[in-house]
């Protein structure tokens, strides 16, 4: 299922372009429920969810949000029915192969974060190719969290740092936030300012546990396949009403 490209839209006039989030993260929840409510197979909900993500990526570009991170597949998602997992792996691979040309044309820089070694080898190949071909692009930074778990990310960072200490490369007192961040999957990407979660669930589901420390959280009852530019507009309006103090007065 492919959506026709949406005509570019200007930033809505009731949004302050100087106060937009520089990085938006999204937990794309509700694909299965969207399909079930319509009497459709769950896989059609996932396909529709890809279309919603494509439009959000373009919307961020159009409105001046320079970075977007999407939670595509968690470490816990392996526990879903095998048919659904296999479909998702195939869908990721097919979408990457199909969309790479457009990402190049639209100057998107894509990166994948997570334990990618556990993914099917053919999907790993497509991931490597897409990251290599887009690495010089200077447009929106699009990160896709795939086989990602926040706890796993922190543990692997701790192991890497512990190994450096054991080998005498660093001293324990050298460990600070900057060093720790360099060992995260998301190294080099600014922290999200805004987390959007669809479908009304009030949790972050092991997503970017370190990086979301001071992110503003916006939850909508809208299911992910129905999350469009109007919904994103509401999320940004809500964000701009917040007073971000970062623990200060």
Secondary structure, DSSP 4 states (H G I P E B T S, - for coil): --PPPPPP-PPPTTS-GGG--SEEEEE---HHHHHHHTT--HHHHHHHHHHHHHHHHHHHHHHT--EEEEEEEEGGGGGS-HHHHHHHHHHHHHHHHHHHHHHHHTT-EEEEES-GGGS-HHHHHHHHHHHHHHTT--S-EEEEEEEE-HHHHHHHHHHHHHHHHHTTSS-GGG--HHHHHHTSTTTTSPPPSEEEE-TT--S-TTSSTTTTTT-EEEE-SS-GGG--HHHHHHHHHHHHT----TT--
